[in-house]
């Protein structure tokens, strides 16, 4: 499988997980772009970036922000 297909699959799975974490779906996708895609481009490990993104969404959902 080509890396672009894998990246799209990972993004789809992450956004599916986030579906009930944000009031607006585009908010989760926007944060994914900023915190995962941009971080990976800057050299951050993808799993580390995804984990940080997930933690942020959990924080937003619980209102701890």
SVG drawing of the C-alpha trace seen along z (x, -y; Angstrom):
<svg xmlns="http://www.w3.org/2000/svg" viewBox="-21 -26 33 28">
<polyline fill="none" stroke="black" stroke-width="0.4" points="0.0,0.0 1.3,-3.4 2.3,-5.7 -0.3,-8.3 -3.0,-5.7 -1.8,-4.7 -1.7,-8.3 -5.3,-8.8 -6.4,-5.6 -4.8,-6.8 -6.4,-10.2 -9.8,-8.6 -9.4,-6.3 -8.4,-9.2 -11.2,-11.4 -13.7,-8.6 -12.4,-8.2 -12.8,-12.0 -16.4,-12.1 -17.9,-12.4 -15.1,-14.5 -15.8,-17.8 -19.0,-19.7 -18.0,-20.4 -16.3,-17.7 -14.2,-20.3 -12.7,-21.4 -11.2,-17.9 -9.9,-17.9 -8.4,-21.3 -6.6,-20.3 -5.4,-17.1 -3.9,-19.2 -2.2,-21.5 -1.1,-19.1 -0.4,-15.9 0.3,-16.7 2.3,-19.9 4.2,-18.2 5.2,-15.3 6.4,-17.6 8.5,-19.3 10.0,-16.0 7.8,-14.8 7.1,-11.0 3.6,-10.4 2.5,-8.3 3.7,-11.0 1.8,-13.6 -1.4,-11.6 -1.2,-10.8 -0.8,-14.6 -3.8,-15.3 -5.9,-12.7 -5.0,-14.1 -6.0,-17.6 -9.4,-16.4 -10.0,-14.5 -9.2,-17.7 -11.6,-19.7 -14.3,-17.2 -14.0,-17.2 -13.9,-21.0 -10.5,-21.2 -9.3,-23.7"/>
</svg>
